[in-house]
Amino acid sequence: MARISRLGRRDVTEAVGEIYDRYVRQRGNVPNMFRTVATGQKFCRQ
């Protein structure tokens, strides 16, 4: 079974990292679903 990794702050581009930072400021964490979707970075820009 294939697995999709959740990306950490150091694993993403600066643009996606800014979104991560916003989640941390607002929620205190980055949701796992967003960390998984971040593997397909075009989805993060929408």
Protein Blocks (a to p, Z undefined) as FASTA:
>chain_A
ZZdddddfklpcfklmmmmmmmmmmnopacfklmmmmmmmmlmmZZ
